[in-house]
């Protein structure tokens, strides 16, 4: 199978953000996307951004246009959300985002009435119905197909950092899981999901697709659901490992990290320097550690097995790559990584709210609704319990 890799401007950015729809009073998910999506899609047909449905009717996905900078892509997302609110606010529907909903049950959710979704559920059964997960996808343009798999392999070293920064699914179906990102381990149960295979070049990728299509595992490349994958149609590398970010500034920060890393590795290849790839068993162990411990994870950062606290290694990376962020005009967004590390990732904030409210997960949802609308509001929310 020959799979062309589209021409794409180097280090351009595209973003996808999956959002929950909820009752603003109870915090319960509401499957009401079909009520307003047709009108919304018609209204936004000529915009740079898109708003579409997803697997479950309780979800909408907003997607940016191609941004020359992270800020441009984030502006598209902001515009899309504002447009969504013109139809959700009058219907008394709240928006929020996290990797999982703290207390929703899978059997109360409806699957969107599309053939591809019904086919997925028919094949995956219980695991497919349990995909009550929300995430972000970050696309970064790559200027040479020969760079794609070397960069994907190098990026795998930073998967735990991205996963820890975005971790926002500590609760599942009303229970505290003990994981920072329960979503990471649930999502990998789907066929073709999980860590990317350590392929060497585009020819090996085409061979992989041949094998998977021939044996009926998938229909085409769009069904590859790796944590990092090529997106041949767009000419990008797509990072899909992250939980749904709870606020727009956090989405921007993680997008900036992905953009800067891809550009850094692209420059290394331009200068003839090979990229270091961790052993696959280290990559797998790092994924579990980040899912379990989040920002407190000790991750393996080189082939010799050196272990570092993910937050410390992230701080060093931010300092080292800051000049590239400045050149890409995303220094402000890149600095947001330090803010997440200082103020706590979403899973940490959710746990603090749960503890302060005596384990009331409805309060956690109210916290997420406030954060999504107003930005980080943890201090104000916790203050409510002190009175």
ChimeraX attribute file (.defattr): number of C-alpha atoms within 10 A of each C-alpha:
attribute: neighborCount
match mode: 1-to-1
recipient: residues
	/A:1	12
	/A:2	11
	/A:3	14
	/A:4	12
	/A:5	20
	/A:6	17
	/A:7	16
	/A:8	18
	/A:9	18
	/A:10	18
	/A:11	26
	/A:12	21
	/A:13	28
	/A:14	29
	/A:15	26
	/A:16	24
	/A:17	23
	/A:18	25
	/A:19	28
	/A:20	29
	/A:21	23
	/A:22	24
	/A:23	15
	/A:24	17
	/A:25	12
	/A:26	11
	/A:27	24
	/A:28	20
	/A:29	23
	/A:30	20
	/A:31	20
	/A:32	19
	/A:33	21
	/A:34	16
	/A:35	13
	/A:36	13
	/A:37	17
	/A:38	13
	/A:39	11
	/A:40	18
	/A:41	16
	/A:42	10
	/A:43	12
	/A:44	15
	/A:45	11
	/A:46	9
	/A:47	14
	/A:48	16
	/A:49	23
	/A:50	20
	/A:51	27
	/A:52	16
	/A:53	20
	/A:54	19
	/A:55	22
	/A:56	22
	/A:57	21
	/A:58	23
	/A:59	27
	/A:60	24
	/A:61	20
	/A:62	22
	/A:63	24
	/A:64	24
	/A:65	19
	/A:66	22
	/A:67	22
	/A:68	17
	/A:69	19
	/A:70	30
	/A:71	18
	/A:72	17
	/A:73	25
	/A:74	25
	/A:75	18
	/A:76	23
	/A:77	27
	/A:78	16
	/A:79	18
	/A:80	22
	/A:81	20
	/A:82	12
	/A:83	15
	/A:84	20
	/A:85	16
	/A:86	11
	/A:87	16
	/A:88	19
	/A:89	11
	/A:90	8
	/A:91	13
	/A:92	13
	/A:93	20
	/A:94	24
	/A:95	25
	/A:96	26
	/A:97	29
	/A:98	31
	/A:99	32
	/A:100	25
	/A:101	28
	/A:102	25
	/A:103	20
	/A:104	17
	/A:105	15
	/A:106	14
	/A:107	9
	/A:108	9
	/A:109	17
	/A:110	15
	/A:111	15
	/A:112	19
	/A:113	13
	/A:114	11
	/A:115	9
	/A:116	11
	/A:117	16
	/A:118	15
	/A:119	11
	/A:120	15
	/A:121	18
	/A:122	12
	/A:123	13
	/A:124	15
	/A:125	11
	/A:126	12
	/A:127	15
	/A:128	21
	/A:129	18
	/A:130	17
	/A:131	18
	/A:132	24
	/A:133	25
	/A:134	26
	/A:135	25
	/A:136	26
	/A:137	21
	/A:138	25
	/A:139	27
	/A:140	32
	/A:141	27
	/A:142	26
	/A:143	18
	/A:144	16
	/A:145	18
	/A:146	15
	/A:147	17
	/A:148	24
	/A:149	22
	/A:150	22
	/A:151	24
	/A:152	26
	/A:153	23
	/A:154	18
	/A:155	22
	/A:156	26
	/A:157	24
	/A:158	24
	/A:159	24
	/A:160	31
	/A:161	26
	/A:162	26
	/A:163	27
	/A:164	30
	/A:165	30
	/A:166	31
	/A:167	36
	/A:168	35
	/A:169	29
	/A:170	27
	/A:171	27
	/A:172	21
	/A:173	15
	/A:174	15
	/A:175	12
	/A:176	18
	/A:177	14
	/A:178	13
	/A:179	23
	/A:180	33
	/A:181	31
	/A:182	24
	/A:183	28
	/A:184	26
	/A:185	14
	/A:186	17
	/A:187	22
	/A:188	17
	/A:189	14
	/A:190	15
	/A:191	17
	/A:192	17
	/A:193	18
	/A:194	22
	/A:195	19
	/A:196	20
	/A:197	16
	/A:198	17
	/A:199	14
	/A:200	14
	/A:201	14
	/A:202	20
	/A:203	14
	/A:204	13
	/A:205	20
	/A:206	16
	/A:207	13
	/A:208	16
	/A:209	22
	/A:210	16
	/A:211	14
	/A:212	17
	/A:213	15
	/A:214	11
	/A:215	10
	/A:216	9
	/A:217	14
	/A:218	17
	/A:219	13
	/A:220	13
	/A:221	20
	/A:222	12
	/A:223	13
	/A:224	21
	/A:225	20
	/A:226	20
	/A:227	23
	/A:228	25
	/A:229	23
	/A:230	27
	/A:231	20
	/A:232	18
	/A:233	14
	/A:234	19
	/A:235	23
	/A:236	29
	/A:237	25
	/A:238	24
	/A:239	25
	/A:240	23
	/A:241	29
	/A:242	28
	/A:243	32
	/A:244	30
	/A:245	28
	/A:246	29
	/A:247	21
	/A:248	20
	/A:249	20
	/A:250	24
	/A:251	27
	/A:252	25
	/A:253	25
	/A:254	26
	/A:255	29
	/A:256	29
	/A:257	29
	/A:258	24
	/A:259	28
	/A:260	26
	/A:261	22
	/A:262	24
	/A:263	23
	/A:264	17
	/A:265	21
	/A:266	23
	/A:267	12
	/A:268	14
	/A:269	16
	/A:270	11
	/A:271	9
	/A:272	9
	/A:273	11
	/A:274	13
	/A:275	16
	/A:276	15
	/A:277	20
	/A:278	21
	/A:279	16
	/A:280	16
	/A:281	9
	/A:282	18
	/A:283	23
	/A:284	16
	/A:285	14
	/A:286	25
	/A:287	27
	/A:288	20
	/A:289	24
	/A:290	27
	/A:291	26
	/A:292	22
	/A:293	17
	/A:294	29
	/A:295	29
	/A:296	16
	/A:297	23
	/A:298	20
	/A:299	26
	/A:300	22
	/A:301	21
	/A:302	15
	/A:303	12
	/A:304	9
	/A:305	12
	/A:306	10
	/A:307	13
	/A:308	16
	/A:309	15
	/A:310	27
	/A:311	23
	/A:312	14
	/A:313	16
	/A:314	21
	/A:315	13
	/A:316	12
	/A:317	14
	/A:318	20
	/A:319	10
	/A:320	10
	/A:321	17
	/A:322	18
	/A:323	13
	/A:324	17
	/A:325	22
	/A:326	13
	/A:327	10
	/A:328	18
	/A:329	16
	/A:330	22
	/A:331	20
	/A:332	16
	/A:333	22
	/A:334	27
	/A:335	18
	/A:336	19
	/A:337	24
	/A:338	16
	/A:339	14
	/A:340	19
	/A:341	16
	/A:342	10
	/A:343	12
	/A:344	16
	/A:345	23
	/A:346	31
	/A:347	25
	/A:348	18
	/A:349	21
	/A:350	25
	/A:351	19
	/A:352	16
	/A:353	23
	/A:354	21
	/A:355	14
	/A:356	18
	/A:357	17
	/A:358	10
	/A:359	16
	/A:360	15
	/A:361	23
	/A:362	18
	/A:363	20
	/A:364	26
	/A:365	26
	/A:366	19
	/A:367	23
	/A:368	27
	/A:369	23
	/A:370	20
	/A:371	21
	/A:372	21
	/A:373	16
	/A:374	11
	/A:375	15
	/A:376	21
	/A:377	15
	/A:378	19
	/A:379	10
	/A:380	10
	/A:381	18
	/A:382	18
	/A:383	10
	/A:384	10
	/A:385	11
	/A:386	8
	/A:387	5
